[in-house]
């Protein structure tokens, strides 16, 4: 069995140890608190080999993209410094189409993609482009995924981690 920590926004914090999934995300959380929670989780769960990080959705309304990415980078480096595989996930598309928000999301997702491109042991799952906004039953509130959206995201992450040859 493979072990994985899935650390993300809202309800998408999951730990898979010997096939068991534990969900403990916090609705409305920003990367400012995710940094400490990730460190605590990595210290608590010892049999981890992979970490998936999605963060920044709630931050975009209040913080600059470079500040959000700095916190994501702290988490990325924490994972990599422990010798774990890292999967980074772009901030998803949403119904929000105002220019300032779109620009911040574009900049943040560019930072995330470029980070992954420069490292051999980092995989980027581009959820922003894999799940474009439109399937209304994928979203709870036009910004965050609902159950069907998270199921779809998990499927994309799994497929990216385990491509069919």
C-alpha positions as CSV (number, residue, x, y, z in Angstrom):
1,X,0.0,0.0,0.0
2,X,1.1,3.5,-0.7
3,X,0.8,6.3,1.9
4,X,-0.1,9.9,1.1
5,X,-1.0,13.1,2.8
6,X,-3.4,15.2,0.8
7,X,-3.2,18.7,2.2
8,X,-5.6,21.3,0.7
9,X,-8.1,24.0,1.1
10,X,-11.4,23.4,2.9
11,X,-12.4,19.8,3.3
12,X,-9.5,18.4,1.2
13,X,-7.0,17.5,3.9
14,X,-6.7,13.8,3.8
15,X,-4.2,11.3,5.1
16,X,-4.0,7.9,3.5
17,X,-2.1,5.4,5.6
18,X,-2.4,1.8,4.5
19,X,-5.6,2.7,2.5
20,X,-7.3,4.7,5.3
21,X,-8.4,8.2,4.5
22,X,-8.8,10.8,7.3
23,X,-10.3,14.1,6.3
24,X,-9.7,17.1,8.5
25,X,-9.8,20.3,6.4
26,X,-11.0,23.6,7.7
27,X,-13.6,25.5,5.8
28,X,-12.4,29.1,5.1
29,X,-8.8,28.4,6.1
30,X,-6.0,30.4,4.5
31,X,-2.4,29.4,3.8
32,X,-1.4,31.5,6.9
33,X,-2.7,28.7,9.1
34,X,-2.1,25.8,6.7
35,X,1.6,26.2,7.1
36,X,1.5,25.2,10.8
37,X,-1.1,22.5,10.4
38,X,0.9,20.8,7.7
39,X,4.0,20.7,9.9
40,X,1.9,19.2,12.7
41,X,0.4,16.6,10.4
42,X,3.8,15.6,9.0
43,X,5.1,15.2,12.5
44,X,2.0,13.2,13.6
45,X,1.7,10.8,10.6
46,X,5.0,8.9,10.1
47,X,4.3,6.5,7.3
48,X,3.9,9.2,4.6
49,X,5.5,9.0,1.1
50,X,3.5,11.6,-0.9
51,X,1.9,15.0,-0.1
52,X,-0.6,16.8,-2.2
53,X,-1.0,20.5,-1.6
54,X,-3.8,22.8,-2.8
55,X,-3.9,26.2,-1.2
56,X,-4.7,29.8,-1.9
57,X,-8.4,29.8,-2.9
58,X,-9.5,31.8,0.2
59,X,-6.3,33.9,0.3
60,X,-6.9,35.5,-3.1
61,X,-9.5,37.9,-1.8
62,X,-7.2,39.3,0.9
63,X,-3.5,38.7,-0.1
64,X,-1.2,39.3,-3.0
65,X,-0.2,36.3,-5.1
66,X,3.5,36.5,-4.2
67,X,2.6,36.4,-0.4
68,X,0.4,33.4,-0.9
69,X,3.0,31.6,-2.9
70,X,5.6,32.4,-0.2
71,X,3.5,30.4,2.2
72,X,2.9,27.6,-0.3
73,X,6.6,27.5,-0.8
74,X,7.2,27.1,2.9
75,X,4.9,24.1,2.8
76,X,6.5,22.7,-0.4
77,X,9.9,23.0,1.1
78,X,8.8,21.4,4.3
79,X,7.6,18.4,2.4
80,X,10.6,18.1,0.2
81,X,13.1,18.5,3.1
82,X,11.6,15.3,4.6
83,X,12.3,13.4,1.4
84,X,8.6,13.1,0.5
85,X,7.2,13.2,-3.0
86,X,5.2,16.4,-3.6
87,X,2.1,17.0,-5.8
88,X,1.1,20.7,-6.2
89,X,-2.4,21.7,-7.3
90,X,-3.4,24.9,-9.0
91,X,-6.2,27.0,-7.5
92,X,-9.4,26.0,-9.3
93,X,-11.4,28.0,-11.7
94,X,-14.6,29.6,-10.3
95,X,-17.5,31.8,-11.1
96,X,-15.6,34.9,-10.0
97,X,-14.6,36.8,-13.2
98,X,-13.5,40.2,-11.9
99,X,-10.2,41.3,-13.3
100,X,-8.3,41.7,-10.0
101,X,-9.2,38.2,-8.9
102,X,-8.4,36.6,-12.3
103,X,-5.0,38.4,-12.4
104,X,-4.1,37.2,-8.9
105,X,-5.2,33.6,-9.6
106,X,-3.3,33.7,-12.9
107,X,-0.1,34.9,-11.2
108,X,-0.4,32.4,-8.3
109,X,-1.1,29.5,-10.6
110,X,1.8,30.5,-12.8
111,X,4.1,30.5,-9.7
112,X,2.8,27.0,-8.8
113,X,3.3,25.6,-12.4
114,X,6.8,27.1,-12.7
115,X,7.8,25.7,-9.3
116,X,6.8,22.2,-10.4
117,X,8.5,22.5,-13.8
118,X,11.9,23.2,-12.2
119,X,11.9,20.1,-10.0
120,X,12.1,16.4,-10.8
121,X,10.3,15.2,-7.7
122,X,7.3,17.5,-8.0
123,X,4.2,16.9,-10.0
124,X,1.7,19.7,-10.8
125,X,-2.0,18.9,-11.3
126,X,-3.5,21.8,-13.1
127,X,-7.0,21.7,-11.7
128,X,-7.7,25.2,-13.0
129,X,-7.6,23.9,-16.5
130,X,-8.7,20.3,-15.9
131,X,-12.0,21.4,-14.3
132,X,-13.2,24.7,-15.9
133,X,-16.1,26.4,-14.2
134,X,-19.4,25.4,-15.7
135,X,-20.6,22.1,-14.2
136,X,-22.6,23.8,-11.5
137,X,-23.0,20.6,-9.5
138,X,-19.2,20.6,-9.0
139,X,-19.3,23.7,-6.8
140,X,-20.9,24.4,-3.4
141,X,-20.7,28.2,-3.6
142,X,-19.3,29.1,-7.1
143,X,-15.8,29.3,-5.5
144,X,-15.3,26.1,-3.6
145,X,-15.9,22.5,-4.9
146,X,-18.7,20.5,-3.5
147,X,-18.6,16.7,-3.1
148,X,-18.8,16.0,-6.9
149,X,-16.1,18.6,-7.6
150,X,-13.8,17.1,-5.0
151,X,-14.5,13.6,-6.4
152,X,-13.6,14.9,-9.9
153,X,-10.4,16.6,-8.5
154,X,-9.4,13.4,-6.7
155,X,-9.8,11.5,-9.9
156,X,-7.6,13.9,-11.8
157,X,-4.9,13.8,-9.1
158,X,-4.9,10.0,-9.1
159,X,-4.7,9.9,-12.9
160,X,-1.8,12.3,-12.9
161,X,0.0,10.3,-10.2
162,X,-0.7,7.0,-11.9
163,X,-0.8,7.6,-15.7
164,X,-1.8,4.7,-17.9
165,X,1.0,3.7,-20.3
